[in-house]
Every structure is written in structure tokens, then in C-alpha cells.
């Protein structure tokens, strides 16, 4: 597998050899200046990273970022998710969001709004681990399969394919806890905690009780995740190209995080107003937390994709 770090190092070596070969045409101070410039640019870009792009450590830390970004955000909106599920199951009793909150508070108190928090946190943490971790794995894998030029030309298709592949496995990891969460939230009296619910479901239906909802999950989550990742990647590319007045490598960490948050929000904009607020905010926070983990652990964060020079030559965009 070819990694960006190795590619950049190879480019640096070629440039140094090129300068060395032309040393007879250049005075020593000028040659030293050019070599120092190359070394400084390489070191400044990669000296502050904790691992190599595409390494196992990189994928593991990306997965950890997914655990935090999905686990924390979905757990934070458990009360809203609880009411949404109850409205879908019993629309006669729970007539609206506000009525649902009122009925739940009257019957179960404030603690009732937190029902299902444990399977939500565990399930969506596992989903985030697979969603973000495997996305990075599949993105590198598909890029390497296509080659540099085709990877650039078909980058949106790569984002769509990588995110769909990752979500396929992420939903398998989520399904058992999602099944428990729905039982706890929508069947009053069945179980109040995960420790009570999971053994009861297994005793009644066996393992199939935890996975019979995986097909609806795939139908719901895979298209959403494909749009979420592809829109985010292309929005980041657009922001750095047209809005941010300097390359990503020259932006401070806070500036990069702001771009990440804005890209996450812009990437999910269609739908009803309430859904825009909830899903847009949730998505933006997930990307913000995920990117914050990358910044904290000093993970390599490649710049937005640029057209390879070989492709520019083929298209006649270069003079040499």
C-alpha cells in the first residue's frame, strides 16, 4: 500500500537529486538555499504527526474518534429519540413532540427521558468505531486500486463507495444495541435497563432478536452515510478552494476545526426545518469531535485532493 508520507518523501528525494544534478549550473549558496527550502517544507508538514497516514495506528485512532463522535452525540439526544420512537409506535397516545415530552414526564418523571441511554451509547460507539475507522481504510484501499489519476477523477465515487462499505459493517455492530434500545423505549414494562432487556430478548427469541432489524438499518443508514461523507469531503474541498484564503497546511488548528464544523453543517441541509436543526447540528458536532480527536493525537491530515501533475500534462494544463 502506498502512503502519502512515503510519496512525499520520494518526491523530496527526486527533487534533491534533480538539484544535485544541476549543481554545476548553480552556485553553492543558491543550491543550499533550494535544498534547505525543500527540507523545511517537508519537515514542517510531517514532523508534527504521531503516525504514518494509512498505518494501523492511524486507523485505530480514527476509529476511536468515531467512538466519541457518534457515542456522545447520539446519547445526548436520547430524550428526543425516545419521544420520536414513541410517536411512531403509538401516535394516538403521543400526538406530537411536545405532547410526547409532557406524557413521558407525567408517567415516568425526568428519569424516564433517559430510557435507553446505555444501549444507545454502546451501540452508536461501536457504530462510530466501524463507520469512521473503516471509512478511512476503504478510502485508502479504493484510492490505491484506482491509481493516482483515476482516484482524483473519481474521488466522489470513492467517497460514496468507502462510506457505504464502512456503514455496512457499522450497522452490524449497531444492530444488537439498537434492538435493545427500541424495546426499552417503546414497550413500557418490558425492561428498564440493558442488563434486564438483553437476557430477556435472548431467552425469548435467541440471537435473531438482535439482528432482525439489520436490514432496515442498512436501508436507512447506508444512503444517509454515503451522502454525509461525500458531501462533507466535497464541501471541505470547496471551502479551502473558494472561501479559506490559504492552504490547509497553513491554517491553524482552530481554523481547520471551524472549516470542519461548517462543512459538516452545509453537507446535510435538505429536509424540514426541525430535522435540519437536529440532524445538521448532530452531523456537524460529529465531524467536529472526530476532527478534534485527529488534532489532539496529531494524526496526519492530508490537504484536499489536487489534480496530479501527470493528469495536468495530459490535459495540456502545463507548459512542460
N, C-alpha and C positions, 0 to 999 in steps of 0.2 A: 504493500500500500504506500502510495506517495503522499507525503505530508507537506504542508505549506512551509514549515520550518526548513525541511531538507531542500525544498525547491529554491527557497530564498538563499540558502547557503550556497547551493550550486550556482545560482546567478551571481552571487558575490564572487565566487571563485573565478567564474568566467570573466567577469569584469576586471578582476585583479590581473588575470593572465593577459587580458587584452591590453591593459595599461602597461604591463611589464613588457609586452612585445613591442610596444610603440615607445619604449623608454628612450630609444636613440633619437626620437623626434621631439623629446620633451626634456627640459632641464630638470635636474633632480628636485629642487623645491616644488616645482609645479606637479611633478609626479607624486611626491609625498603628500601634497595637498589633496589630490584626487583620491589617492588610496585611503587617506585618513577620513575623507568625507564618506566614502563607501562603508568603512568600518563603523564609523559613528552612527550612520543611519541604520545599519544592521543591528548594532548593539542596543541602540535606544528603543528599537521596536520589539526586541525579543529578550532583553536582559531582565525585564521585569515580569516575566511569565514563570509560573511554577511548574509547568509541564509542557510536553510537546502536543501540538494540535493533532487530534486523532489517536492519542495514546489511550491505554486502558484507564489511566488515572484521570485523563480529561473526560472520558465518557462517564466514569463513576461520579465525578464531581458535578457534571451536568445532570446526572440522574438525581443527585442529592438536591440540586437546585430545583428540580421538578417536584421532589417530595415536599419541599417547603412552599413552593408557589401554588401548587394545587391543594395540598392538605390544609394549609392555613386559610386560604381564601374560601374554599367550599365549606369548611367548618364555621367560618364567620357568618355565612348566610344560611345556616341550618334553620333558624326560625322562619325565614321566608320560604325556604324549600319545603318545610313541614306544612305550611299553610297551602302552598301550591299543590302538593300531593293530595292533601285532604279535599281541596276543591275539586280535583279531578276524579277522586273516588266517590265523594258524596256531595254533589253540587246543591242538593236540596238543603242540607244542614249548613254547609259552608258556602254562603252565597257570593262572597267577594273577599278580597284580601283583608279589608278592614273588619268585615264581619267574622272572618275566619280567626283573626287575632283575638277578637272580642270573645268568641265562643271558647277558644282554647284557653284563654286566660281565666275565664269563668269556671271552666271544668277542671283544669289541671294546674292553674297558677303559673307563675313565671318559669318554674322548672319544666313545665310541660312544653315550653317553646324550644327546649334543648333536646327533646327526644330524638334519638338517632345520631347524636353528635359523634359517638365513638366509632360506629361503622363508617360514618362519613369521613372522619379524619383518617382512619386506617385505609379505607378503600381508595380515597382520592389521593392519598400519599403514594400508595402503590401504583395508581394510575399515572401520577405525575412522574414517578421514577421511570416507568416504561415509556411514557409519552415523550418526555424531553430527552431522556438518555438514548433511547432507540432512534429518535429523530436524528440526532447527531451522527449516530452510527450509520443509518441508512443514507443520510445525505452524503457522507464521505464515500460510502460504498458505491452509490449510484454515480457520483461525480467521477470516480476512478474508472468505472465501467464505460462511461461515455467518452472520457478523454477531455482535455482542457477546452478545446474549441466547442465541441458539442455540449459540454456541461454548461458553458456560458450561454449558448444559443437556446438551450432547452432548460434553463435554470428554473423557470416557473413549474415546468413538468416535474423536475427533480424535487422541488419543494412539496408538490402535491403527492407524488409517489412516496417520498420519505415519510411524510406525516401520516398518510393512510396506512403504511406498513407499521409504523410505530403505534398508531391507535388500535390496530387490530390486536396487538399483544396487550396494550394497556387496558382494554376493556375486559379481556380475560382475567387480568389481575383485579379489576374493579368489581366484576360481577358478583362474587360471593358477598361482599360487604354491602353492595347496593341492594341485593335481595333482602338482607337483614334490615337495612335501613327502612326500606319500604314497608316491611311487615310491622316494624315498631311504630312507624309514623301513621300508618293507615288502618291498622286493625287494633282498635282500643281493647285492652285486656289480654291481648295475645302475649306480649312480652314488653317489659320496660327497659331492659338493658341488653347489650350484646351478649353477655355471658348467659343470659336466660334464653335469648332468641335462637342463637346458632345451634345449641344442642337440641332444642325442641324441633327446629326445622329438619335437622339431620335425622332425628328419630322418626319423624313423620314421612319424609319423602326420600331420604338418602342424599347423596351428593347432587343429584339432578335438581334439588331445590335451590341450590346456589348458582346454577349455570343456565337455567331455563330462560333467564332474561338476557342472555348474552347477545342473541340475535337482534332484539330491539335496540340494545345498546350500540351494536355495530351500525345499524341503520341511522341512529340518531347522532352518534359521536364521530364516526369517520368523516362524513361530509363536513360537519362543523369544524373538525380539527384540520382538515385539508384547507378550508378557507382561512382559518385562523392563522396557520403557519405561512401559507403562501402570501396572504395579504400583509402579514407582518414583515416578511422578508422584502417584498417589493416596496412597501411603504418606507422602510428604513433606507433602502436604496434611493428612493425618490427624495427623502428628506436630506440625505447627505449630498445629493446631486444638485438640488434646486433651492433648498432652504438654509441648511447649515453652510456658512461661508468658508469652511475649511475642511480638510480631510479628516476622517475619523481618528487617525493616528495622532493628529494634532489637537483633538478635543480633550478637555479634562474629563475625569471620571464622572462628575456630576452632569456635565453637558451630555455625555453619552447616555446616561440614565434617563435624562429628560427626553431625548430622542426616542429611547426605547419605550417609555410610557406613552408618549404621543402616538407612536407607530402602533402600539397595541390598541389604543382607543380608536384611531382612524380605521384600523383594519376591520373592525366589526361595527358597522354603522347603520345597517338596514334593520327595519322592524318597527314595532310600536315603541312609543316614547319610553314607557316603563321598562321595556326589555332592553332598549338602548342603554338606559342608565345602569341597569343591573348587569347585563352581560358585558357591556362596554367597560364598565368600571372593573368588573371581575377579571376580564381578559387583560386590561391594562395593568392591573395590580400583579397578575401572574407573571407577565413579562418583566415588570419592574423588579419583583422579587428574584426571578430567575437571573436577570442580568446583574442584580446586586450580588448574588452568590458568585457569579463569574468574576466580578470586580474584586470581591473580598478574597477569593482564593487565587487571584492573579492568573486566571485562565487566559490562554491566547484567544483573542477576538479578532479574526481576520477582517479586513476592510470590506465594504460592499464589492460585489464582483465587478470586474472591469474587463473589457474586451481584450483577449490575448493579442499580443503583437503579431503573431503568425496570422491571425484572422484579419487584423487590420491590413496586413500586406496583401492578403488575398482579395480584400475588398477595395484595394487601392487607396487606403486612407493614410498610408505612409509614403514618404518620398524616397525611402531607401529599402 
